[in-house]
Amino acid sequence: MLGLTILSQIFLSLAVAILIAWGIAIYIGEVNKAKWFRKRKKFSILGKRGAFGDVVHFGYPCTIQGAFVTIVMLTLMVLSTYLIFTFL
């Protein structure tokens, strides 16, 4: 146990979740993301994203593969958050 504060654990969990989403997005590639996920067509001024936001934005799953990727990604995020709060 490192004795991290709750705030440190929250920020570490957020950073790990972003890294998981980024890693999975890079691994499956843009072509598969376009096939497996559907993004909204309309964006307001407040909904615009930068280059990093476009990479980690998946949209909603529209195929079985997309649902599987979503479940795996959420499972990894929950597991990493549990491990951070339990052991750090």
HELIX and SHEET records of a PDB file:
HELIX    1   1 ILE A    6  TRP A   36  1                                  31    
HELIX    2   2 ILE A   45  GLY A   47  5                                   3    
HELIX    3   3 ALA A   51  VAL A   56  1                                   6    
HELIX    4   4 ILE A   64  PHE A   87  1                                  24    
SHEET    1   A 2 PHE A  37  ARG A  38  0                                        
SHEET    2   A 2 TYR A  60  PRO A  61 -1                                        
END                                                                             
